[in-house]
Amino acid sequence: MSDIRIVFRKYGGALHWNHPGRVLGEDEHGVWVVVPSGTMARKGGEPPVVWEATAVMLFPRDAWWTAAFYSQPHWSEIYVDVTTVPAWRDGEVTMFDLDLDVIRTQDGRLFVDDEDEFAEHQVLLGYPPELITQAEASAGWLLDAVGEGKGPFGGAHLEWLATAT
């Protein structure tokens, strides 16, 4: 296992959520990373927050999203950020957060979040048309995949989460 830095940026380069993690391993879905409870995270330059629940994060090799699978007592079970394809370099994984999130709560509710922020940032941050199209397509695919338990959303995280908690 190796320590890494997870860095989400907003389109244009502004620092967004960033925190440490530890690589657990890889499978057909991508690279799995644990972020243990007690981890200090920052949103840009804001004061740090402490993660109260352990999460395993999945960084696919060629898809426009990153996923976090949470242990109890976190309010969400699966939280998927629509992002650019994660890029790995020098002990860091980096991607642009494209606002849209697909979330399944612990009680099974499934929804797309931050559509208003996505619309606002299309103008404010100047998202190119192909970025908008890709983000919307990814959100649609994710809503279906998480809802129907397809691919990595069919329980692949359980083994990784069990080894991490």
HELIX and SHEET records of a PDB file:
HELIX    1   1 GLU A  115  LEU A  124  1                                  10    
HELIX    2   2 PRO A  129  GLU A  148  1                                  20    
HELIX    3   3 GLY A  151  GLY A  154  5                                   4    
HELIX    4   4 HIS A  157  ALA A  164  1                                   8    
SHEET    1   A 9 VAL A  49  VAL A  50  0                                        
SHEET    2   A 9 MET A  40  LYS A  43 -1                                        
SHEET    3   A 9 LEU A  15  ASP A  27 -1                                        
SHEET    4   A 9 ASP A   3  LYS A  10 -1                                        
SHEET    5   A 9 GLU A  92  THR A 105  1                                        
SHEET    6   A 9 SER A  76  THR A  83 -1                                        
SHEET    7   A 9 TRP A  65  TYR A  70 -1                                        
SHEET    8   A 9 ALA A  55  PHE A  59 -1                                        
SHEET    9   A 9 GLY A  30  VAL A  35 -1                                        
SHEET    1   B 6 VAL A  49  VAL A  50  0                                        
SHEET    2   B 6 MET A  40  LYS A  43 -1                                        
SHEET    3   B 6 LEU A  15  ASP A  27 -1                                        
SHEET    4   B 6 ASP A   3  LYS A  10 -1                                        
SHEET    5   B 6 GLU A  92  THR A 105  1                                        
SHEET    6   B 6 ALA A  87  ARG A  89 -1                                        
SHEET    1   C 6 VAL A  49  VAL A  50  0                                        
SHEET    2   C 6 MET A  40  LYS A  43 -1                                        
SHEET    3   C 6 LEU A  15  ASP A  27 -1                                        
SHEET    4   C 6 ASP A   3  LYS A  10 -1                                        
SHEET    5   C 6 GLU A  92  THR A 105  1                                        
SHEET    6   C 6 LEU A 110  ASP A 113 -1                                        
END                                                                             
